Amino acid sequence: MHEFLIAIHRDLTSKNPKPSPEQMKEAMKPYQDWIAGIAAANQLVAPVKRWDVEGRVISAPGIVKEGPYAEKNHSIGGLFLIKAKSYDEAVAIAEKCPIIQYGAVVEVRQAIVAA
């Protein structure tokens, strides 16, 4: 088994965020069920964390910008680790994130073990 980072990116700060607060409320139970299913399959490595919408981007020594990304309206809505046999399996798990249908983007990255 390999470990994969699942990062859920969404617009949390613009005038018309996607998903909207109403959509997030609607998606919360399916999202919790999705996470519970990953945990029940013994594939959840690290618990789900919500992250502050604030952040800092360092692009060069001494150059620090406020905001979580270069795009001000994007932030990490969730971040956690899962176990999967392959990238394909990790992506299949990530594709089931119910918040995608409301405009969130889910990123999958494999952990690389340092030698």
C-alpha positions in Angstrom: 0.0 0.0 0.0 1.1 3.5 -0.7 0.0 6.8 0.9 -1.7 9.5 -1.0 -2.5 13.1 -0.1 -6.0 14.1 -0.9 -6.4 17.9 -1.0 -9.8 19.4 -1.6 -9.6 22.9 -3.2 -12.5 25.2 -3.3 -13.5 28.9 -3.4 -14.1 30.0 0.1 -13.5 33.8 -0.1 -15.1 35.3 -3.2 -18.5 37.1 -3.3 -20.1 34.0 -4.9 -18.1 31.0 -3.5 -18.3 27.6 -5.2 -19.7 25.6 -3.6 -22.1 28.0 -2.0 -22.8 27.8 1.7 -26.1 26.1 0.9 -24.4 23.6 -1.4 -21.8 22.9 1.4 -24.6 22.3 3.8 -26.3 19.9 1.4 -22.9 18.1 0.7 -21.9 17.8 4.3 -23.6 14.5 5.1 -22.5 12.8 1.9 -19.0 14.1 2.5 -19.0 12.7 6.0 -20.3 9.4 4.7 -17.6 9.3 2.0 -14.8 9.9 4.7 -16.4 7.2 7.0 -16.4 4.8 4.1 -12.6 5.4 3.5 -12.0 4.9 7.3 -14.2 1.7 7.3 -12.1 0.3 4.5 -9.0 0.9 6.7 -7.6 3.3 4.1 -7.7 6.6 6.1 -4.1 7.2 7.4 -4.5 10.7 8.9 -7.7 12.4 10.0 -9.4 15.0 7.9 -8.5 18.5 8.7 -10.2 21.8 7.8 -7.8 24.6 7.1 -8.1 28.4 7.6 -8.8 30.3 4.4 -5.8 32.6 5.2 -2.4 31.6 4.1 0.9 32.9 2.8 2.7 32.1 -0.5 6.4 32.4 -0.6 7.7 32.6 -4.2 11.3 33.7 -3.6 13.4 34.7 -0.7 11.8 37.7 0.9 8.7 37.6 -1.3 5.7 36.6 0.7 2.1 37.2 -0.5 -1.0 37.0 1.7 -3.5 34.4 0.6 -3.4 30.7 0.3 -2.6 30.6 -3.5 -1.8 32.9 -6.3 -5.5 32.8 -7.0 -7.1 34.6 -4.1 -10.4 32.8 -4.3 -9.0 29.2 -3.8 -8.2 27.6 -0.6 -7.8 24.1 0.8 -11.1 23.0 2.2 -9.9 19.6 3.4 -6.6 17.7 3.6 -5.9 14.1 4.6 -3.9 11.0 3.9 -5.3 7.7 2.5 -3.8 4.3 1.7 -4.2 2.8 -1.7 -2.6 0.1 -3.9 -2.0 2.5 -6.8 -2.6 6.0 -8.2 -5.6 4.6 -10.0 -7.2 3.3 -6.8 -6.4 6.6 -5.0 -8.0 8.6 -7.9 -11.0 6.3 -7.8 -11.5 7.1 -4.1 -11.0 10.8 -4.7 -13.5 10.9 -7.6 -16.2 10.0 -5.2 -15.8 13.2 -3.2 -19.4 14.6 -3.3 -18.2 18.2 -3.2 -16.8 17.9 -6.7 -20.3 18.3 -8.2 -20.5 21.8 -6.6 -17.2 23.1 -8.1 -14.5 21.8 -5.7 -11.3 20.4 -7.2 -9.7 17.3 -5.6 -6.0 16.8 -5.9 -4.2 13.5 -5.4 -0.5 13.2 -4.7 1.5 10.1 -3.8 3.8 10.3 -0.9 7.4 9.7 -1.8 9.6 8.0 0.8 12.9 9.8 1.2 15.9 7.5 0.9 
